[in-house]
Every structure is written in structure tokens, then in C-alpha cells.
Amino acid sequence: MAEPVSVAGLEEDLTCAICLSIYSDPVTLSCGHSFCKECIQSCLKQCPQSPFSCPLCHGQADATVQLQPNIQLRSIAQKFLDAPAPPEEAKREVPCKEEGESSGQEDKVIRCDFCLQDPEPAMKTCLSCEASLCQAHLSRHTKKSTWKDHVLVEPCNTQALAERKCSKHGKVLECFCKTDSLCLCMLCCVMGSHKNHEIVTLEEAFDQAQTLLPETLQEVRTYETALKETMTKLLQQEEKVKTKETWQKSQLGKLFGEMCMQLSYTEEKVLKTLRDSEEQQLSQIQSQILKYKDEKDAVICDIRKLEALKDQKDLLLFVKTFTEIQARKRKLDPNEGDIKLPTPPIVLNKLTRGATLRLFRQFHSDMQFLFQTPPVHEHLTYQEDLCSPVPNVIPAPSHLSFGFSSNKIPASPQPLYGLSFTRNATPYTKREHKSHQSFSTGCHFWEVDTSNARQWELGICQNNFLCYLQMSHNSYLCLFLAGTKITEKHFPTALKVVRVELDCRRNILSFYDVSERCEDPADGLKLIESISIPSNYPARAFFSMSDGNLKLL
């Protein structure tokens, strides 16, 4: 025991009073106390101007001079750190650990309540006596006739014992209420709210539960299988969402990258055009500058000659030189300094700058709309308007399909896309329909099955202002705006489903061919026509047919 104590005392002597760790590069002050060099220097930095005092004895000391290394103390501290831990400590730690584990296991073992010394593990717990019994005491307990009716269960602790008793009456739970599916004591059955319920003993409830156990187990297993399948579907759906999101991010990155590249290309192209125009203009100006520079040099030379003629005494040389200089033309056209330069290919002024910014803002706004909430699928109801009088017409119900066939109408009502109504009408009589719903904001679309109609019109109506797409007998698609034909093109492929999309935010009406259904609805969209419309809201869906029938989807 002496060695561990001495080691503990040595560790205390080798501990720095500032950092409470073993000395590292110790230094000694004039008062004799030692500290880690780094620790004492930190103290000095905290009070650089005030007189320094020892942290232990508070004696005054000139630390800048007195910080002498303590070589012997450093050597002792290093040897202490390098020394291995005493084996006795490790040996003592192992038994302690084993002892802790065994004590943890002993806590889980229920001990006999009747053993006076060294209680043995309990074999049963008596609910009547509220005590746990070892094998010896259990044998005595069962032999006594007065205790034969006591209820014995597997060994349990105090908490489990309390759960086996009625919380209201403190009696043993020995009955089962089938009405409320609860375990009860006898008093609950006789006096409580369960007295008129269907009551059985725990033994009977146990037997019934054993009979129902296989069926219940199978039901739970079936439910577990269904849960697994549902989880699998959800995980697959989660994976699809992550994959689609990753793909969308990649595509968006490529899209914006391409837009930036095209913008940079356009910028470089415009700047190059400006540079070429600048070089052309500067070339013309510089050629004129060179021309006038030569003339300027000639004029300066003539001035010098004229200055020299003042002192010329030779009559012949004077007259000859003066005549040559005087004969030269020196009249300068005032407009010659203004060169007629070519018109710049690009004119950037306040007007063009404002127009460019407006176009960019419109593009940016349109792009933001594209990435906002997708259009809402409208399930329309409608009202019928007749373009020409038709005798004996039975109005169509305002549901999802409408129209008539040019074939003979049977006498009894026949179903038409799930609806039944009859109509005596002359073939090719044009009928128009407007939706009950009106739209003034947002983006909306509706889809129409046109596979059973050969002549139809789909579009919108804005206060008697029509914009629609028309299909004729000869498979021509025409786009009309306020009675004016905007476009016309041959469309040989039969249109089975047409989507009409109204964007009130951008005032655009679009028509799509959605005859082919894809997993991603956006992949099946094929633009037919798109047109700008006036902001004359509200707008209603408009339908017309003169041969066949249409169906709203």
C-alpha cells in the first residue's frame, strides 16, 4: 500500500498550480515556486503594466529576469509521465468492473423475502402474500392448507406485483370483462360499473385467447406483410422523387447554363459589331488627320520661308520664292472637318435601353411564371347556346359530355359517355356551349376528347370576344381571334384529346395535343398553337361542334 500512496503524493508535487497538469517545461521564480513556462507567460500577458506577483505567495518578482528553467524538475516530471501505470491499479480495476457487472445481474434476480441471511433466488411470487419465495420456502408454502388457494406466479418485483392488483380496490385481478376487454378484481365485477357486463375468469379468457391466437397471429402477419408492401412502395416513391429531383436540378443547371452561354454569346457578338464599327470610323478619321497633318507641315514650312524673305536682298530669289508660296491654295472648307461616317449598326440610347430592359423584364417574368405552380385542371360544367333555332330540342344536362351525332337518334335515350339524353336535331346544326365557371386570375386548363367529333371549335369567350381553335372536315386547324383567322395548317393526324390552357397571368391562350399519355404528363404535351389575348376578363370556356360529340375529361 505504500507505493500507490507515494506515487499519488509525487503526482501532486509535480502538478502546476495554474493548469493543474504535470509540469511542462517548468520555470522557477525568485520566490522558489515553479510553474509551466507557458502558464506563467499567459499570466504576464494578462497584466503587462502592473507589477508581477507570484500566483501562490503573491511575492513581487521581475518575471522577465527571473524565469529560469528548472532542469531537474523537468526531468522528474518527464520520467513520471513515461513510467507505466502500477499493475496493482489495473488489477484492482478489473475486479471492480467484474463486481459491478455481477451486481448489475444480481439486481435483476428476484430474491426470497423469507430468507434471513443470504436470500436465495425466488422460484415463485405469491400474489396473496405479496412475497417472493425460494424453493425451500415455496415447499412449506404449498404444504399449508390455508395457503393452498393462494395465486402463485413467476417471480416478479414490486412494480410488476402492483400491476397484478386492482388500482381501485387493491385486490388480485382474477376476472376478465369481455365487454370492455379489461382485467378486473371480484369487487369490480360485483360493485363497479362492470356488474352487468359479460365477465369470465382469467382461465376462461386464457383458453379463448389460446383458441384465437393462430387466427390473430395470421391476421397480424398479414397486416405486417401489407405494411412492408406499403413501406416498399413508399420507399420506391421516395427514390423516384429523389431521382426526379436530381434529374430536374441537372436539367435546370444545363438550361440556365445554356441561357448564360447564349447571353454571353450575344453580348460578345454585339460588342464585336461595335468594335468593328468603331475601327471603321476611326480609320476614316485617322486618314483625314494624316492628310491635314501633311498640309500643316507644309504651311509651317511656308511660314518659315516667308519669315526668311524679310532679310532677302536678292530681288530674283525674293520674287521667285514669294510667288511660289503665294500661288499655293490655303482656303479651307469649314465642313471638311466633319467626316460623314457610316451609320452605327447598333444604336444604344435611352429609348433602346428602355426597350431592351422591358423585353428582359418580360422574359424574366414569363420564366418565373413557368416555374411557379402548374396550371389547375378544371372540371367544367356548361350551359348551351344555340347558334340556329332547332325544333323540339331537349336541353342537355350540364355534365361532362355534350354534342350530338349526325346518325339517326334512337327513340329511347341512349348513354353518351355515361350520360343519357335525346335530341332531335338536324345534322350539322352548330351548337355552342359556355362553361359556368369564369376565370380572371391564375392559370387553368381543361381537356376535351375530340375523337368522336369531326368539326369542332375549342377556346374561350371574353364578353362576346371569341378566341378558338377550329377543326374542319378536311383536317385543317385554324386559329381565330375576334373573327379573324390568325393561322391555318393541315393536321392529318387525328386529334384524340386537346388541352386548352388559359394563362391569365401572361394573357396567353395555348392549345396542346395530349393524345399520347405518358408517365410524366409534361412529356405528352405537344404544342399546337399559342396566342396572346386581351386582358378582357372574366373568360369562360367555349365549345362548339357541328358533327359528332365532345367529352370533357
C-alpha positions in Angstrom: 0.0 0.0 0.0 3.0 2.3 0.5 3.9 2.5 -3.2 0.5 3.8 -4.5 0.3 6.4 -1.8 3.8 7.7 -2.6 3.0 7.8 -6.3 -0.1 9.8 -5.6 1.9 12.2 -3.5 4.6 12.5 -6.2 1.9 13.4 -8.8 0.6 16.1 -6.5 4.1 17.6 -6.2 4.6 17.6 -9.9 1.3 19.4 -10.7 1.4 23.0 -11.9 -0.8 25.3 -9.7 -2.2 27.1 -12.8 -3.1 24.5 -15.3 -3.4 21.6 -12.7 -1.5 19.3 -15.0 2.0 17.8 -14.8 4.8 20.3 -15.4 5.6 21.1 -19.0 8.9 23.0 -19.4 8.9 24.2 -15.8 10.5 27.6 -14.8 11.2 28.9 -11.3 10.6 32.4 -9.9 12.8 34.2 -7.4 10.4 33.2 -4.6 11.2 29.5 -5.4 7.8 28.4 -6.8 7.7 26.7 -10.2 5.2 26.8 -13.0 4.8 25.8 -16.6 6.6 28.3 -18.7 3.5 28.8 -21.0 1.2 29.2 -18.0 3.3 31.9 -16.3 3.7 33.7 -19.6 0.0 33.8 -20.0 -0.3 35.4 -16.6 2.2 38.0 -17.6 0.2 38.9 -20.8 -2.9 39.5 -18.7 -1.2 42.2 -16.6 1.6 43.7 -18.7 1.8 47.1 -16.9 1.1 46.2 -13.2 4.0 44.7 -11.1 4.1 41.0 -11.4 3.5 38.8 -8.2 3.7 35.0 -7.7 0.3 33.3 -8.1 1.0 31.3 -4.9 2.7 33.5 -2.4 2.0 36.9 -4.2 5.6 37.9 -3.7 6.9 40.7 -6.0 9.2 39.4 -8.8 10.7 40.7 -12.0 9.3 37.8 -14.2 11.2 38.9 -17.3 14.5 38.3 -15.4 13.5 35.5 -13.0 12.0 33.0 -15.4 14.8 30.4 -15.0 14.3 26.9 -16.4 14.1 24.2 -13.7 16.0 21.4 -15.5 15.9 18.9 -12.6 12.1 19.3 -12.1 11.5 18.9 -15.8 13.5 15.7 -15.8 11.5 14.3 -12.9 8.2 15.2 -14.5 9.2 13.6 -17.7 10.2 10.3 -16.0 6.9 10.3 -14.1 4.9 10.7 -17.4 7.0 8.0 -19.1 6.6 5.5 -16.2 3.9 2.7 -16.8 0.9 2.6 -14.6 1.2 0.3 -11.5 -0.1 -3.2 -12.1 -2.0 -3.2 -8.8 -4.3 -0.4 -10.1 -5.1 -2.3 -13.2 -5.7 -5.5 -11.2 -8.0 -3.6 -8.8 -9.9 -2.0 -11.7 -10.7 -5.4 -13.3 -12.3 -6.9 -10.1 -14.3 -3.7 -9.6 -15.6 -3.9 -13.2 -16.5 -7.6 -12.8 -18.0 -6.9 -9.4 -20.1 -4.1 -11.0 -21.3 -6.4 -13.7 -22.2 -9.2 -11.3 -24.0 -6.7 -9.1 -26.0 -5.5 -12.1 -27.0 -9.1 -12.8 -27.9 -9.6 -9.2 -30.2 -6.6 -9.3 -32.3 -8.4 -12.0 -32.6 -11.6 -9.9 -35.7 -11.7 -7.6 -34.6 -12.8 -4.1 -36.7 -14.6 -1.5 -38.4 -12.4 1.1 -38.4 -15.1 3.9 -34.6 -15.8 3.9 -33.0 -14.0 6.8 -29.3 -14.4 5.7 -28.1 -14.5 2.1 -31.5 -14.7 0.4 -31.8 -17.3 -2.3 -33.3 -16.6 -5.8 -37.1 -16.8 -5.7 -38.9 -19.5 -7.7 -42.4 -18.1 -7.4 -44.2 -15.0 -6.2 -47.4 -15.3 -4.1 -49.9 -12.6 -5.1 -51.9 -13.1 -1.9 -48.9 -12.9 0.4 -47.2 -10.3 -1.8 -43.9 -12.1 -1.3 -41.4 -14.0 -3.4 -40.4 -17.5 -2.3 -37.3 -19.6 -2.8 -37.5 -23.4 -3.4 -37.4 -24.2 0.3 -40.0 -21.6 1.5 -42.2 -22.5 -1.6 -42.4 -26.1 -0.4 -43.5 -25.1 3.0 -45.9 -22.6 1.5 -47.7 -25.2 -0.7 -47.9 -27.7 2.2 -50.0 -25.5 4.4 -53.7 -25.9 3.7 -54.5 -22.3 4.5 -52.2 -21.2 1.7 -53.2 -23.7 -1.0 -55.6 -21.3 -2.6 -53.0 -18.5 -3.0 -52.2 -17.5 -6.5 -48.6 -18.2 -7.5 -46.9 -16.6 -10.5 -43.4 -16.3 -11.9 -41.0 -14.2 -9.8 -41.7 -10.5 -10.2 -40.6 -7.3 -8.5 -42.8 -4.8 -6.6 -43.8 -2.9 -9.7 -44.9 -6.0 -11.6 -46.7 -7.1 -8.4 -48.7 -3.9 -8.2 -49.7 -4.2 -11.9 -51.4 -7.5 -11.0 -53.7 -5.9 -8.5 -56.7 -3.6 -9.0 -55.7 0.0 -8.6 -59.1 0.9 -7.1 -59.7 -2.0 -4.7 -56.2 -3.4 -4.2 -57.5 -7.0 -4.9 -55.9 -9.5 -7.2 -57.0 -9.3 -10.9 -58.7 -12.6 -11.5 -61.6 -11.9 -13.8 -61.9 -10.6 -17.4 -64.6 -8.3 -18.8 -65.3 -9.2 -22.4 -67.4 -6.1 -22.9 -64.6 -3.7 -22.1 -61.7 -6.1 -22.7 -60.3 -5.3 -19.2 -58.8 -7.4 -16.4 -60.8 -6.9 -13.1 -60.9 -7.9 -9.5 -64.0 -9.5 -7.9 -65.2 -6.3 -6.3 -65.2 -4.6 -9.8 -67.4 -7.3 -11.1 -69.9 -7.1 -8.2 -69.9 -3.4 -7.3 -68.4 -1.5 -10.1 -69.6 -0.4 -13.5 -68.9 -3.8 -14.9 -71.5 -5.7 -12.9 -73.9 -6.0 -15.9 -71.1 -6.9 -18.4 -70.1 -10.3 -19.7 -67.5 -11.5 -17.2 -65.3 -14.6 -17.3 -62.4 -15.9 -15.3 -58.9 -15.4 -16.4 -58.6 -19.1 -17.1 -61.5 -19.0 -19.5 -60.2 -15.8 -21.1 -56.8 -17.6 -21.4 -58.4 -20.6 -23.1 -60.4 -18.4 -25.5 -57.3 -16.3 -26.3 -55.3 -19.5 -27.0 -58.0 -20.6 -29.5 -58.0 -17.2 -31.2 -54.2 -16.9 -31.1 -53.4 -18.6 -34.5 -56.1 -16.6 -36.3 -54.9 -13.3 -34.7 -51.3 -14.2 -35.4 -52.1 -14.8 -39.1 -54.0 -11.5 -39.2 -51.1 -9.6 -37.6 -48.7 -11.3 -40.0 -50.9 -10.3 -43.0 -51.0 -6.8 -41.7 -47.2 -6.8 -41.3 -46.9 -8.0 -44.9 -49.2 -5.3 -46.1 -47.2 -2.7 -44.1 -44.0 -4.0 -45.7 -45.5 -3.7 -49.1 -46.7 -0.2 -48.4 -43.3 0.8 -47.0 -41.7 -0.7 -50.1 -44.0 1.4 -52.3 -43.3 4.5 -50.3 -39.6 3.9 -50.4 -39.8 3.4 -54.2 -41.8 6.5 -54.5 -39.3 8.4 -52.3 -36.5 7.1 -54.5 -38.4 8.2 -57.6 -38.9 11.7 -56.1 -35.2 11.9 -55.3 -34.2 10.7 -58.7 -36.6 13.1 -60.4 -35.4 16.0 -58.3 -31.7 15.2 -59.1 -32.6 15.0 -62.8 -34.5 18.3 -62.6 -31.6 20.0 -60.9 -29.3 18.7 -63.5 -31.6 19.8 -66.3 -32.1 23.2 -64.7 -28.4 23.6 -64.4 -28.0 22.8 -68.1 -30.8 25.1 -69.0 -29.5 28.1 -67.1 -26.0 27.3 -68.3 -27.2 27.4 -71.9 -29.1 30.6 -71.3 -26.0 32.2 -69.8 -23.9 30.9 -72.7 -26.3 32.3 -75.3 -26.4 35.6 -73.4 -22.6 35.8 -73.3 -22.5 34.9 -77.0 -25.0 37.6 -77.8 -23.0 40.1 -75.7 -19.8 39.2 -77.4 -21.4 39.4 -80.8 -22.8 42.8 -80.1 -19.5 44.1 -78.7 -17.6 42.8 -81.7 -20.0 44.6 -84.1 -19.4 47.8 -82.1 -15.7 47.3 -82.2 -15.7 46.7 -86.0 -17.9 49.9 -86.4 -15.5 51.8 -84.2 -12.5 50.7 -86.1 -14.0 51.6 -89.4 -14.9 55.1 -88.2 -11.6 55.7 -86.5 -9.8 54.6 -89.7 -11.6 57.2 -91.8 -10.9 59.9 -89.1 -7.2 58.9 -88.9 -6.7 59.1 -92.7 -8.1 62.6 -92.6 -5.9 63.5 -89.7 -2.8 62.3 -91.6 -3.9 64.4 -94.7 -4.2 67.6 -92.7 -1.0 66.9 -90.8 0.9 66.9 -94.0 -0.7 70.1 -95.1 0.0 71.6 -91.7 3.7 70.7 -92.0 3.8 72.4 -95.5 2.2 75.5 -94.1 4.7 75.7 -91.3 7.5 75.4 -93.9 6.0 78.3 -95.9 5.8 80.5 -92.8 9.5 79.9 -92.1 10.3 80.8 -95.8 8.2 83.9 -95.6 10.0 84.9 -92.3 13.3 84.4 -94.1 12.3 86.6 -97.1 12.3 89.6 -94.8 16.1 89.6 -94.9 16.4 88.6 -98.6 18.2 91.2 -100.6 18.3 89.3 -103.9 15.4 90.5 -105.9 15.2 87.4 -108.1 15.1 85.0 -105.3 12.7 87.0 -103.3 10.2 87.4 -106.1 10.5 83.7 -107.2 10.1 82.3 -103.7 7.3 84.7 -102.7 5.4 83.9 -106.0 5.6 80.1 -105.3 4.3 80.4 -101.8 1.6 82.9 -102.7 0.4 80.6 -105.5 -0.5 77.8 -103.1 -4.1 77.3 -102.1 -4.8 77.9 -98.5 -8.6 78.2 -98.4 -10.0 75.5 -96.0 -13.6 74.4 -96.3 -15.2 74.7 -92.9 -17.2 71.5 -93.4 -14.1 69.4 -94.2 -13.5 68.7 -90.5 -16.9 66.9 -90.3 -16.5 63.5 -91.9 -19.6 61.7 -93.0 -19.2 58.5 -91.0 -21.2 55.3 -91.7 -24.3 54.7 -89.6 -23.5 52.6 -86.5 -25.0 49.1 -86.7 -26.2 49.4 -83.1 -27.8 52.5 -81.6 -27.9 52.5 -77.8 -29.8 55.4 -76.3 -32.4 56.0 -73.7 -35.1 54.6 -75.9 -33.4 51.4 -77.0 -32.1 50.8 -73.5 -35.5 51.1 -72.0 -37.0 48.8 -74.7 -34.3 46.2 -74.0 -34.9 46.3 -70.3 -38.7 45.9 -70.8 -38.1 42.9 -73.0 -35.8 41.4 -70.5 -38.2 42.0 -67.6 -41.0 40.4 -69.7 -38.8 37.4 -70.4 -37.8 37.1 -66.7 -41.5 37.4 -65.7 -42.5 34.7 -68.2 -39.8 32.4 -67.0 -40.8 32.9 -63.4 -44.4 32.0 -64.3 -43.2 28.8 -66.0 -41.5 27.7 -62.7 -44.5 28.6 -60.5 -47.4 26.5 -59.5 -48.6 24.4 -62.5 -52.0 25.2 -64.1 -55.1 23.8 -62.4 -57.1 21.1 -64.1 -60.6 22.5 -64.3 -63.6 20.0 -64.4 -66.1 22.2 -66.1 -69.9 22.4 -66.2 -71.5 24.2 -69.0 -74.6 25.9 -70.5 -75.9 25.5 -74.0 -76.3 28.4 -76.5 -77.9 27.6 -79.9 -76.5 29.3 -83.0 -79.5 28.4 -85.0 -83.0 27.5 -84.0 -83.6 23.8 -83.6 -87.1 22.4 -83.2 -88.1 20.2 -80.3 -84.7 20.3 -78.6 -84.4 18.6 -75.2 -81.6 20.6 -73.3 -78.5 18.6 -72.5 -77.7 18.2 -68.8 -74.8 20.3 -67.6 -72.3 17.5 -67.0 -69.2 16.2 -68.6 -70.2 15.4 -72.2 -72.3 17.1 -74.8 -73.0 17.2 -78.5 -75.0 15.1 -80.9 -74.4 12.6 -83.7 -75.3 13.1 -87.3 -76.6 9.5 -87.3 -80.2 8.7 -86.6 -81.1 9.3 -83.0 -82.9 6.2 -81.4 -86.3 6.7 -79.9 -85.2 5.8 -76.4 -82.5 7.6 -74.6 -79.0 6.1 -75.1 -76.0 6.6 -72.9 -73.4 9.0 -74.2 -70.2 8.7 -72.2 -72.2 7.8 -69.1 -75.0 10.3 -69.7 -78.4 9.7 -71.2 -80.4 12.3 -73.1 -82.1 12.5 -76.5 -82.0 15.3 -79.1 -84.0 15.7 -82.3 -81.8 17.9 -84.4 -80.9 18.4 -88.0 -77.4 17.1 -88.7 -74.6 19.6 -88.9 -76.5 22.1 -86.9 -73.9 24.1 -85.0 -74.2 24.1 -81.2 -72.2 26.3 -78.9 -71.5 25.8 -75.1 -70.0 28.1 -72.5 -68.8 27.0 -69.1 -70.5 28.1 -65.9 -67.1 28.8 -64.5 -65.3 32.0 -65.3 -61.6 32.8 -64.9 -59.9 36.1 -64.2 -56.6 35.1 -62.4 -54.2 32.3 -62.3 -53.5 29.5 -64.9 -56.1 26.9 -65.8 -56.6 24.1 -68.3 -59.3 21.7 -69.4 -59.0 18.7 -71.7 -61.6 17.7 -74.3 -61.9 14.3 -76.0 -62.5 15.1 -79.7 -62.1 11.5 -81.1 -65.9 11.3 -81.9 -66.2 14.8 -83.5 -65.0 15.8 -87.0 -66.0 19.5 -86.8 -65.4 21.4 -83.6 -64.2 24.7 -82.0 -62.5 25.0 -78.7 -61.4 28.2 -76.9 -62.6 31.0 -74.7 -65.2 33.7 -74.7 -64.4 37.1 -73.2 -67.6 39.3 -73.1 -68.6 38.1 -76.6 -65.0 38.2 -77.8 -64.0 34.8 -79.1 -60.7 33.1 -79.5 -60.8 29.5 -80.5 -59.1 26.7 -82.4 -61.2 25.2 -85.2 -61.1 21.7 -86.8 -62.7 21.4 -90.2 -63.8 18.3 -92.3 -60.7 18.5 -94.4 -58.4 18.2 -91.3 -57.4 21.8 -91.3 -56.7 23.5 -88.0 -57.4 27.3 -87.9 -56.9 29.7 -85.1 -59.4 32.6 -84.9 -59.1 35.7 -82.8 -62.2 38.1 -82.8 -63.4 36.6 -86.1 -60.0 37.0 -87.8 -58.2 33.9 -89.0 -54.7 34.0 -87.5 -53.1 30.8 -88.6 -54.2 27.8 -90.7 -52.4 24.5 -91.2 -53.1 21.0 -92.3 -53.2 18.5 -89.4 -53.5 15.0 -90.9 -53.1 13.1 -87.6 -56.4 12.7 -85.8 -56.6 14.7 -82.6 -57.9 12.5 -79.8 -57.5 14.8 -76.8 -56.9 18.6 -76.9 -55.8 20.6 -73.9 -56.9 24.2 -73.7 -54.7 26.2 -71.3 -55.6 29.8 -70.2 -52.9 31.8 -68.5 -54.5 34.9 -67.1 -51.1 36.0 -65.6 -49.5 36.4 -69.0 -52.7 36.8 -71.1 -51.9 33.7 -73.3 -54.2 31.0 -74.6 -52.5 27.8 -75.7 -53.7 24.6 -77.3 -51.9 21.2 -76.9 -52.2 17.8 -78.3 -52.3 15.3 -75.4 -53.5 12.2 -77.3 -50.5 10.2 -76.1 -50.5 9.6 -72.4 -47.0 9.3 -70.7 -45.9 8.6 -67.2 -44.9 12.2 -66.9 -47.8 14.3 -68.2 -45.5 17.0 -69.3 -43.8 14.6 -71.8 -47.1 14.1 -73.6 -47.7 17.8 -74.3 -47.3 18.8 -77.9 -48.0 22.5 -78.6 -50.4 23.1 -81.5 -50.9 26.9 -81.2 -50.3 29.7 -78.7 -51.7 33.3 -78.9 -51.7 36.5 -76.9 -55.2 37.6 -75.9 -56.5 40.8 -74.5 -56.9 41.1 -70.7 -60.7 41.4 -71.0 -61.7 39.2 -68.1 -63.6 37.3 -66.9 -63.2 34.5 -69.5 -65.3 31.3 -70.0 -64.5 28.1 -71.7 -66.1 27.9 -75.2 -67.1 24.8 -77.1 -68.8 24.3 -80.4 -69.5 21.3 -82.6 -71.5 20.7 -85.8 -70.8 17.0 -86.4 -70.2 14.4 -83.7 -69.8 14.9 -79.9 -67.2 16.1 -77.5 -66.4 14.9 -74.0 -64.9 16.9 -71.2 -62.2 15.0 -69.3 
